[in-house]
């Protein structure tokens, strides 16, 4: 039977590969919220649940900032939507192997960032892996034929992307290849939300887009925001938290094999596909990245595919923290995060 994890704050993201995190924002009583000026709104946007929480002494300012944030998410969904024929991304993919496409500076920047992360993760995160991911239909629970996987794998490779900053163009050298920003777009969107909130005079808040969380400032009680990491092998409730991390002016993203998967003949098949093999990676149960911005944490959370041994080395070299949890509950992490993580058991 196919299984989908459910969370108190987030639902399955149908726009991109699902990357889940439970934001365990400290619960405040309704009286405390009123006193502290905490304003929170949850809506569906970018095909997932988006929760924006702000701390403000002005209800008018808070609501204005939140509205502008949701408008920005709508704009991004149109600009970078893999499934929208009118998006800049679709124009690039349509002319793959044919001609470069002139794009906005914003599209160019996020694609260049994606290529950089692809290089840094040794291709574990590959912005062209979408064609492989689509072969794995989690609902139908069908394992693709090896010959089809091998054929499709030939069109995957971030090195086929050529950007020209002077001309503001993007070109995919290989026909049939395509760019899918699903593995980084939600993180980028969370960063943009924080930019807009700050521009509107908001000093503290948290943006949670699907599984990507970007926090800034502190809670009204002066304490950091608290974000929870799900247990990749649930034994009780489907949103069981195995650990919590305090973050302030940081972002946090988790990739796990428990979000979207099916089991067949005793094996678990999930949506986190190793670009080098075409099959789901089996090196761990989840990987959580804590970084300065959500674009970084989102993209690098695909260190899941590399596993703890290589992934921790990459994280140290790039200057952020990562927490790996394997299928048996064993935890591996970078040294800097050890003081900020609290396990529930």
C-alpha positions in Angstrom: 0.0 0.0 0.0 1.3 3.5 -0.9 1.8 5.6 2.2 1.9 9.4 2.6 3.1 11.1 5.7 0.8 13.8 7.0 1.9 16.7 9.1 0.1 19.3 11.2 1.4 22.1 9.0 2.3 20.6 5.7 0.7 18.4 3.0 2.2 16.6 0.1 3.7 19.1 -2.4 2.3 18.1 -5.8 4.3 20.8 -7.6 7.7 19.3 -6.8 9.2 16.3 -5.2 8.0 16.2 -1.6 10.4 17.3 1.0 8.8 17.4 4.4 9.6 19.0 7.7 7.3 19.6 10.7 7.7 23.2 12.0 7.2 22.8 15.7 6.7 26.5 16.3 6.4 26.9 20.1 2.7 27.0 21.0 1.4 30.3 22.4 -1.9 30.8 24.0 -4.4 33.0 22.3 -4.0 35.5 25.0 -0.2 35.5 24.6 -0.5 35.8 20.8 -2.7 38.9 21.2 -0.2 40.5 23.6 2.8 39.5 21.5 1.3 40.6 18.2 1.7 37.2 16.5 -0.1 37.0 13.2 -0.3 33.7 11.3 -1.8 32.7 8.0 -1.9 29.3 6.1 -2.9 29.0 2.5 -2.4 26.8 -0.4 0.2 28.2 -2.8 2.7 26.8 -5.2 0.7 23.5 -4.9 1.5 23.1 -1.2 0.5 24.5 2.2 2.3 27.8 2.9 2.3 29.1 6.5 3.5 32.6 7.2 3.9 33.7 10.8 5.0 37.3 11.7 5.6 39.2 14.9 4.4 42.8 14.7 3.0 45.6 16.8 0.7 46.6 13.9 -2.0 44.3 12.6 -2.3 46.4 9.4 1.4 46.1 8.7 1.4 42.4 9.4 -1.5 41.7 7.1 -0.1 43.8 4.3 3.2 42.0 4.5 1.5 38.6 4.4 -0.6 39.5 1.4 2.4 40.8 -0.5 4.2 37.6 0.3 1.4 35.4 -1.1 1.3 37.6 -4.2 5.1 37.0 -4.7 4.6 33.2 -4.4 2.0 33.4 -7.2 4.5 35.3 -9.4 7.2 32.8 -8.8 4.9 29.9 -9.6 4.2 31.5 -13.0 7.8 32.4 -13.7 9.4 29.1 -12.9 6.6 26.5 -13.2 7.9 23.4 -14.9 4.4 22.5 -16.0 3.3 25.9 -17.4 4.0 26.2 -21.1 4.2 30.0 -20.7 6.9 30.0 -18.0 10.5 31.0 -18.7 11.5 27.5 -17.6 9.3 25.8 -20.1 10.8 28.0 -22.9 14.3 26.9 -21.9 13.3 23.2 -22.0 11.4 23.5 -25.2 14.5 24.7 -27.0 16.9 22.2 -25.4 19.5 21.2 -28.0 18.3 23.9 -30.3 19.0 27.5 -29.1 19.8 29.6 -26.0 16.8 31.4 -24.4 16.9 34.9 -23.1 15.6 35.0 -19.5 15.2 37.3 -16.6 18.1 37.9 -14.3 16.1 36.1 -11.5 15.7 32.9 -13.6 19.3 33.0 -14.6 20.5 33.4 -11.0 18.4 30.5 -9.6 19.6 28.2 -12.4 23.2 29.2 -11.8 22.7 28.5 -8.1 21.2 25.1 -8.9 24.2 24.2 -11.1 26.6 25.3 -8.4 24.9 23.1 -5.8 24.8 20.2 -8.4 28.6 20.5 -8.6 29.2 20.8 -4.9 27.0 17.7 -4.2 28.8 15.7 -6.9 25.5 15.5 -8.8 23.4 14.2 -5.8 21.3 17.3 -6.4 20.9 17.5 -10.2 18.6 20.1 -11.6 18.0 18.0 -14.7 16.8 14.9 -12.8 13.1 15.6 -13.4 12.9 13.2 -16.4 14.0 10.3 -14.2 11.8 11.2 -11.3 8.7 11.2 -13.6 9.3 7.5 -14.4 8.5 6.6 -10.9 4.8 6.7 -10.5 4.2 6.4 -6.7 0.5 6.0 -7.1 0.6 3.2 -9.5 3.4 1.5 -7.6 5.2 0.5 -10.8 9.0 -0.1 -10.9 10.2 1.2 -14.3 12.0 -1.2 -16.6 15.8 -1.0 -16.4 16.1 -0.3 -20.1 13.8 2.7 -19.8 15.7 4.0 -16.8 19.0 3.6 -18.6 17.8 5.4 -21.7 16.3 8.3 -19.7 19.5 8.6 -17.6 21.3 9.6 -20.7 19.4 12.9 -20.8 20.2 13.8 -17.2 23.3 15.9 -16.4 23.6 19.4 -15.1 26.8 19.8 -17.1 24.5 20.2 -20.2 23.4 23.6 -18.9 25.2 26.6 -20.3 24.5 30.1 -18.9 25.6 33.4 -20.2 25.3 36.2 -17.7 26.3 38.9 -20.3 23.6 37.8 -22.7 21.2 36.7 -19.9 20.6 33.3 -21.6 20.3 29.7 -20.7 21.0 26.8 -23.0 20.6 23.1 -22.5 23.0 21.4 -24.9 21.3 18.0 -25.0 18.0 17.6 -26.8 15.5 15.9 -24.6 17.0 17.2 -21.4 15.1 19.6 -19.2 15.5 21.7 -16.1 13.2 21.1 -13.2 13.7 23.5 -10.3 11.4 21.5 -8.0 14.3 20.6 -5.7 15.2 24.2 -4.9 12.2 26.4 -5.8 10.4 26.2 -2.5 13.5 27.2 -0.6 14.0 30.1 -2.9 10.4 31.1 -2.4 10.8 31.0 1.4 13.8 33.4 1.0 11.7 35.8 -1.1 8.9 35.8 1.5 11.4 36.8 4.2 12.7 39.5 2.0 9.2 40.9 1.5 8.4 40.7 5.2 11.5 42.6 6.2 10.8 45.2 3.5 7.5 45.8 5.2 9.1 46.4 8.5 8.6 43.0 10.0 11.5 42.2 12.4 10.6 38.6 13.2 8.8 35.7 11.6 8.9 32.3 10.0 8.0 31.2 6.4 7.2 27.6 5.9 6.7 26.4 2.3 6.0 22.7 2.1 9.0 21.4 4.0 11.2 24.4 3.7 11.5 26.7 6.8 13.1 30.1 6.9 13.1 31.9 10.3 14.3 35.4 11.1 14.4 37.2 14.4 13.0 35.6 17.5 9.8 34.6 19.0 7.9 37.2 21.2 9.4 35.7 24.3 12.9 36.3 23.0 13.6 32.6 22.4 14.7 31.2 19.0 12.1 29.5 16.8 11.9 25.7 17.2 11.6 23.3 14.3 11.1 19.6 14.5 12.5 16.7 12.5 10.2 13.8 11.7 11.2 10.3 12.6 11.8 8.6 9.2 10.4 5.4 10.5 7.2 6.2 12.3 6.2 3.9 15.1 3.3 6.0 16.5 1.6 9.1 15.0 2.4 9.9 11.4 3.9 13.2 12.4 6.1 11.8 15.2 9.1 14.1 16.0 12.4 12.5 16.7 14.3 15.8 17.5 14.0 19.6 17.6 16.4 22.3 16.6 16.4 26.0 17.6 17.0 28.4 14.8 17.2 32.1 14.4 18.1 33.8 11.2 18.5 30.4 9.7 16.8 28.0 7.3 16.1 24.3 7.6 15.1 21.7 5.1 14.7 17.9 5.2 14.7 15.3 2.5 13.4 11.9 3.6 12.3 8.6 2.1 9.1 8.5 4.1 7.2 11.3 2.3 6.2 9.6 -0.9 6.9 5.9 -1.4 5.6 2.4 -1.9 6.8 -0.9 -0.8 7.1 -3.9 -3.1 8.7 -7.3 -2.5 10.1 -6.1 0.8 11.8 -3.0 -0.7 10.9 0.7 -0.3 10.8 2.8 -3.5 10.6 6.5 -2.9 10.9 9.7 -4.9 14.5 10.7 -4.1 16.2 9.4 -7.2 20.0 9.0 -7.5 20.8 10.7 -10.9 23.7 8.3 -11.4 21.6 5.1 -11.1 18.1 6.2 -11.8 16.9 4.4 -8.7 15.9 5.6 -5.2 18.9 6.1 -3.0 19.2 3.8 0.1 21.9 5.4 2.0 19.8 6.9 4.8 16.2 7.7 6.0 16.5 11.5 6.1 18.9 14.4 5.7 18.2 17.7 7.4 20.2 20.8 6.4 20.5 24.0 8.5 21.9 26.9 6.5 21.8 30.7 6.3 19.1 30.7 3.6 16.4 28.3 2.4 17.6 28.1 -1.2 20.8 26.6 0.1 19.1 24.3 2.7 16.6 23.1 0.1 19.1 22.2 -2.6 21.7 20.7 -0.3 19.1 18.6 1.5 19.6 16.2 -1.4 22.8 15.2 0.3 20.4 12.4 1.3 21.4 10.7 -1.9 25.1 10.9 -1.0 24.5 9.6 2.5 26.3 10.5 5.8 29.9 9.7 5.0 30.2 11.9 2.0 27.4 14.3 2.9 29.0 15.5 6.2 32.2 16.3 4.3 30.3 18.3 1.7 28.5 20.2 4.4 31.7 21.1 6.3 33.3 22.3 3.1 30.3 24.4 2.2 29.9 25.8 5.7 26.6 24.6 6.9 25.2 21.9 9.2 23.5 18.6 8.3 21.8 15.8 10.3 21.5 12.3 8.9 19.1 9.7 10.3 19.4 6.2 8.9 16.6 3.6 8.7 17.5 2.2 12.1 17.5 5.5 13.9 21.3 6.1 13.9 22.2 9.7 13.8 25.2 11.4 12.2 25.8 15.1 12.1 28.2 17.9 11.8 29.8 19.1 15.1 28.4 22.6 15.1 24.8 21.4 15.4 25.3 19.1 18.3 24.6 21.9 20.9 21.4 23.0 19.3 19.6 19.7 18.7 17.4 18.0 21.3 16.1 14.5 20.9 12.7 13.7 22.1 13.7 10.2 23.4 
